[in-house]
Structure formats: C-alpha cells, structure tokens
Amino acid sequence: MLQASLHAATDKAIFDAINQHKITKDEIIQMFFSRGVIISKKTDKEDLAREYSSFFHSYEDYDNLSTILGVNSRKEKLTTFALETSLKVKDVESSIKK
C-alpha cells in the first residue's frame, strides 16, 4: 500500500508561531474574530496562543499566519554551468573502452 505524505502544521508549531514577537496582540485578536470569538486585550498572549492552536485549522489559517510572519516559500536553488570544451564524443568513448 502506498502511503501518502501529508504536510500540515502541528498545534505546537502554531503555538510557537503565535508566540513570536512578530505577531501583535491586534493580529491575534483579528485571528480569533475571524472565527467569531471575541477576546480581551488583557488576555495573556501565551494563553491566546494555546487556545488558538487547539482549534482545527484550514489552509487559509496557515496562509494567514505565514503572511503575518513573512514566511517565504522555499524555492529550490538550481545552478547551471556551461563548459566549452574541445572534447568529442568519439574521444571520450575510446578512452572509456581503453
């Protein structure tokens, strides 16, 4: 049986992301408000992060969080290099045969 690989952020990863200094209290309030939850500005950020990370999350939640954090999707680095040479295929084949 072929096992598919599913990549999703865990509740611990979301908790850690929300606790970063880049995320302001107002952004956390907006994240809760988008789910229909009104919170107090006096609530501790760690408590809010713990509560929010316990929710079920969709791709939009992950995307919103990564936008706030400024996470760039990693692109594979590809380098090409062209080498000019006077070698000919016949010469290489004959060297291999020897």
C-alpha positions in Angstrom: 0.0 0.0 0.0 1.3 3.4 -0.9 1.5 5.9 2.0 0.8 9.4 1.1 2.7 12.2 2.8 0.5 15.0 4.3 2.3 18.1 5.5 0.5 20.3 8.0 1.5 22.4 10.9 1.0 20.8 14.3 -0.6 22.6 17.2 2.8 23.0 18.7 4.1 24.8 15.6 1.1 27.1 15.5 1.5 27.8 19.3 5.2 28.7 18.7 4.4 30.8 15.7 1.8 32.9 17.5 4.2 33.4 20.4 6.7 35.1 18.2 7.3 38.8 18.6 6.3 39.4 15.0 2.7 38.7 15.8 1.0 41.5 17.6 -1.9 41.3 20.0 -4.2 43.0 17.4 -3.3 40.4 14.8 -4.2 37.7 17.3 -7.5 39.4 18.1 -8.3 39.5 14.4 -7.4 35.8 14.0 -9.9 35.0 16.8 -12.5 37.4 15.5 -12.4 35.7 12.1 -13.6 32.6 13.9 -16.4 34.5 15.7 -14.6 34.7 19.0 -14.2 38.0 20.8 -11.3 38.2 23.3 -10.0 40.8 25.7 -6.8 42.7 25.0 -5.8 41.9 28.6 -5.6 38.2 28.0 -2.1 36.9 28.1 -0.6 36.2 24.6 0.6 32.7 25.7 -2.9 31.8 26.8 -4.3 33.0 23.5 -1.8 31.0 21.5 -2.6 27.9 23.5 -6.3 28.3 22.8 -5.9 29.2 19.1 -3.5 26.3 18.5 -6.1 23.9 19.9 -8.6 24.8 17.1 -8.9 22.9 13.8 -7.2 24.8 11.1 -7.6 25.2 7.3 -5.2 26.2 4.7 -6.4 29.8 5.0 -5.4 29.8 8.6 -1.9 28.6 7.8 -1.7 31.1 4.9 -2.8 34.0 7.1 -0.3 33.1 9.8 2.6 32.7 7.3 1.6 36.1 5.7 1.8 37.8 9.1 5.2 36.1 9.9 6.6 36.9 6.4 7.4 33.3 5.7 8.6 32.9 2.1 8.0 29.5 0.4 11.4 28.0 -0.2 12.4 27.5 -3.8 15.0 25.0 -4.8 18.2 26.5 -5.9 19.3 25.5 -9.4 22.6 26.4 -10.8 23.6 25.7 -14.4 27.1 26.0 -15.8 28.1 25.7 -19.4 31.5 24.4 -20.1 33.1 24.9 -23.5 35.4 22.1 -24.4 37.1 20.6 -27.4 36.4 17.0 -26.4 34.5 14.9 -28.9 32.2 12.0 -28.0 34.3 9.6 -30.0 37.4 10.5 -28.0 35.6 10.0 -24.7 34.2 6.7 -25.8 37.6 5.4 -26.9 39.1 6.5 -23.6 36.4 4.6 -21.7 36.9 1.4 -23.8 40.7 1.5 -23.0 
